[in-house]
């Protein structure tokens, strides 16, 4: 663990990304304490500019709601959707990729054709259709993002398993009489964790972007404040109230950038040989 942290710290961008992400997480966790009032509540006159009042440092929106409170509560939604949808994607993609890579042949062909079916439709278009069918809610958004995000996981795991199934320790496990599921679970999957962890960090960033895009189009959960909703609600007044779009957009950019930087740091820390070759 100490060696991992040392390698991770060598990537300054990753450390900066981790600091940004921790700040976003802390704001999201303590949002109810920092801003006890509902982010939907009118607290001042509409279009109050930033830094005009100490109580509302980022101003108010078109309905007099506190912008900074909306950002804090929006962070909760973005992180929640990003983490849960990524977890669901992994739960779908890892078993499919592992089975396809280990058994090969017809099983591989069938599972990869099934995976390709989901890749033939653009991710964003499919997500829009799914959310529209099941009505906008956190559950439908998480499900839609998970459904469009698992194919890359399956392909990655399949490739890793294909390269590992002929290793000596796998052959020894087969000769010892272990079942195929046991071999996949105990011998192969633990050795595929590094690329999966790196991919997962990038998938969280992609999920946050997808959720923001859906909310921008009015397909977000109507009961929850989100960054995408804030930008979408402010697009008609962007000339007279620039801050209503700027601050939520900045929050999205910083969070996604932080996750991508962390992904690079994890790749360097978990795959030191590859990082040395790149240098």
C-alpha positions in Angstrom: 0.0 0.0 0.0 2.9 2.4 0.8 4.5 1.7 -2.6 1.2 2.3 -4.3 0.8 5.7 -2.6 4.4 6.7 -3.4 3.8 5.9 -7.1 0.5 7.7 -7.1 2.0 10.8 -5.5 4.6 11.0 -8.3 1.8 12.1 -10.6 1.1 15.7 -9.5 -2.0 15.9 -11.7 -3.5 12.9 -9.9 -2.8 14.4 -6.5 -4.5 17.6 -7.6 -7.4 15.6 -8.9 -7.7 13.7 -5.7 -7.8 17.0 -3.7 -10.5 18.4 -5.9 -12.6 15.2 -5.7 -12.3 15.1 -1.9 -13.5 18.7 -1.7 -16.5 17.9 -3.9 -17.2 14.8 -1.7 -17.0 16.8 1.5 -19.3 19.5 0.1 -21.8 16.8 -1.0 -21.7 15.0 2.4 -22.1 18.1 4.5 -24.6 19.9 2.2 -27.5 19.5 4.6 -25.4 21.0 7.4 -24.0 23.9 5.3 -27.3 24.7 3.7 -30.2 23.5 5.9 -32.8 25.1 3.7 -34.1 23.3 0.6 -32.2 24.3 -2.6 -35.6 24.8 -4.2 -36.7 27.5 -1.7 -36.8 31.1 -2.7 -34.4 33.0 -0.4 -33.8 36.4 -2.1 -34.8 38.4 -5.1 -34.2 36.7 -8.5 -31.0 37.4 -10.5 -28.9 38.5 -7.5 -25.4 38.7 -8.9 -22.4 36.9 -7.3 -20.7 38.5 -4.2 -23.5 41.1 -3.9 -24.4 39.6 -0.5 -22.3 37.6 2.0 -25.1 35.1 2.6 -25.3 34.3 -1.1 -21.8 34.4 -2.5 -22.7 33.0 -5.9 -26.0 34.9 -6.2 -29.5 33.6 -6.9 -31.2 32.1 -9.9 -34.3 33.0 -11.9 -36.6 32.2 -9.0 -34.4 33.6 -6.2 -32.9 30.3 -5.2 -29.4 30.1 -3.6 -27.0 29.0 -6.4 -24.3 27.7 -4.0 -26.8 25.6 -2.2 -27.9 24.1 -5.6 -24.3 23.3 -6.4 -23.8 21.5 -3.1 -27.0 19.4 -3.4 -26.3 18.9 -7.1 -22.9 17.3 -6.1 -24.8 14.7 -4.1 -26.8 13.7 -7.1 -23.9 13.6 -9.6 -21.7 11.6 -7.3 -24.5 9.2 -6.3 -25.5 8.5 -9.9 -21.9 8.2 -11.1 -20.8 5.7 -8.4 -23.9 3.5 -8.4 -24.2 3.4 -12.2 -20.6 2.4 -12.5 -21.0 -0.3 -9.8 -24.0 -1.7 -11.7 -22.0 -1.6 -15.0 -19.2 -3.5 -13.4 -21.6 -6.1 -12.0 -23.0 -6.7 -15.5 -19.8 -6.4 -17.5 -17.3 -8.3 -15.4 -19.2 -11.7 -15.4 -20.0 -11.5 -19.1 -16.4 -10.6 -20.0 -15.0 -13.3 -17.7 -17.2 -16.1 -19.1 -16.6 -15.1 -22.7 -12.8 -14.9 -22.2 -12.5 -18.1 -20.2 -14.7 -20.5 -22.2 -14.1 -19.0 -25.6 -15.8 -20.7 -28.7 -19.5 -20.5 -29.0 -19.9 -19.0 -25.5 -17.5 -16.2 -26.5 -19.2 -15.6 -29.8 -22.7 -15.4 -28.3 -21.7 -13.1 -25.4 -19.7 -10.8 -27.7 -22.5 -10.6 -30.2 -24.8 -9.6 -27.3 -22.3 -7.0 -26.2 -22.0 -5.6 -29.7 -25.8 -5.2 -29.9 -25.6 -2.6 -27.2 -22.7 -0.9 -28.9 -24.5 -0.4 -32.2 -26.7 2.4 -30.7 -25.0 5.6 -29.6 -24.8 5.7 -25.8 -26.5 9.0 -25.3 -29.3 8.2 -27.6 -30.0 4.9 -25.9 -29.9 6.5 -22.5 -32.4 9.2 -23.6 -34.8 6.5 -24.9 -34.5 4.4 -21.7 -35.1 7.3 -19.3 -38.0 8.5 -21.4 -39.6 5.1 -21.4 -39.3 4.5 -17.6 -40.0 8.2 -16.6 -37.2 10.4 -15.3 -36.0 9.4 -11.8 -32.7 8.6 -10.1 -33.4 4.9 -10.5 -34.2 5.1 -14.3 -31.1 7.4 -14.9 -28.8 5.0 -13.0 -30.3 2.0 -14.9 -30.0 3.7 -18.3 -26.4 4.8 -17.7 -25.4 1.3 -16.4 -27.0 -0.3 -19.5 -25.1 1.9 -21.9 -21.8 1.7 -20.0 -21.2 -2.0 -19.4 -20.0 -3.2 -22.9 -16.5 -1.6 -22.5 -16.1 -3.4 -19.2 -17.0 -6.7 -20.7 -14.5 -6.3 -23.6 -11.7 -5.2 -21.2 -12.3 -8.2 -18.9 -12.6 -10.6 -21.8 -9.2 -9.4 -23.2 -7.5 -9.8 -19.7 -9.0 -13.2 -19.1 -7.9 -14.4 -22.6 -4.3 -13.4 -21.7 -4.4 -15.1 -18.3 -6.3 -18.4 -18.9 -3.2 -20.1 -20.3 -0.9 -19.1 -17.4 0.7 -21.9 -15.3 -1.2 -21.2 -12.1 -4.6 -21.5 -14.0 -3.5 -24.8 -15.5 -2.5 -26.0 -12.1 -5.9 -25.0 -10.7 -7.6 -27.0 -13.5 -5.4 -30.1 -12.7 -6.3 -29.8 -9.0 -10.0 -30.3 -9.9 -11.2 -26.7 -9.2 -14.5 -25.8 -11.0 -14.4 -23.2 -13.8 -16.3 -20.6 -11.6 -13.8 -21.1 -8.8 -10.9 -20.6 -11.1 -12.4 -17.5 -12.6 -13.3 -16.0 -9.2 -10.1 -16.9 -7.3 -7.3 -17.2 -9.8 -8.1 -15.0 -12.8 -10.3 -12.0 -11.7 -8.0 -10.9 -8.9 -5.3 -10.4 -11.5 -7.5 -8.2 -13.7 -8.3 -5.7 -10.9 -5.8 -3.0 -12.0 -7.2 -2.2 -15.4 -10.8 -2.5 -14.0 -10.1 0.0 -11.3 -8.6 2.5 -13.8 -11.6 2.0 -16.1 -14.1 2.4 -13.3 -12.6 5.8 -12.3 -13.1 7.0 -15.9 -16.6 5.5 -16.1 -17.7 7.6 -13.1 -16.6 10.7 -14.9 -18.5 9.6 -18.0 -21.6 8.8 -15.9 -21.6 12.3 -14.4 -21.5 13.8 -17.9 -24.3 11.6 -19.0 -26.5 12.5 -16.0 -25.8 16.2 -16.5 -26.7 15.9 -20.2 -30.0 14.1 -19.4 -30.9 16.7 -16.7 -30.0 19.5 -19.1 -32.6 18.1 -21.5 -35.2 17.9 -18.8 -34.9 14.2 -18.2 -33.5 14.4 -14.7 -35.3 13.6 -11.5 -37.7 16.5 -11.0 -37.4 16.2 -7.2 -33.7 16.6 -7.0 -31.4 19.5 -7.8 -28.6 18.7 -10.2 -25.9 20.5 -12.1 -27.3 19.7 -15.5 -30.8 21.0 -14.4 -29.2 24.3 -13.2 -27.5 24.8 -16.6 -30.6 23.8 -18.5 -32.9 26.2 -16.5 -30.5 29.1 -17.1 -29.9 28.7 -20.8 -32.6 31.2 -21.7 -31.0 33.9 -19.5 -27.4 33.2 -20.2 -26.7 36.8 -21.5 -28.2 38.6 -18.5 -27.2 36.1 -15.8 -24.0 34.4 -16.9 -23.3 33.0 -13.4 -26.3 30.6 -13.5 -24.6 28.5 -16.2 -21.0 29.3 -15.4 -20.8 27.9 -11.9 -22.6 24.5 -12.5 -20.6 24.1 -15.7 -17.4 24.8 -13.8 -18.4 22.2 -11.1 -18.9 19.6 -13.8 -15.6 20.4 -15.6 -13.6 20.3 -12.3 -15.2 17.0 -11.1 -14.8 15.2 -14.5 -11.2 16.5 -14.8 -10.4 15.4 -11.3 -11.7 11.9 -12.0 -9.7 11.7 -15.2 -6.5 12.8 -13.5 -7.1 10.2 -10.7 -7.5 7.6 -13.4 -4.1 8.5 -14.9 -2.6 8.4 -11.4 -4.1 5.0 -10.7 -2.8 3.7 -14.0 0.7 4.8 -13.1 0.5 3.4 -9.6 -1.1 0.0 -10.5 1.0 -0.5 -13.7 4.4 0.9 -12.9 6.1 -1.0 -15.8 3.8 0.6 -18.3 4.4 4.1 -16.9 8.2 3.6 -17.1 8.0 2.6 -20.7 5.9 5.6 -21.5 8.6 7.9 -20.0 
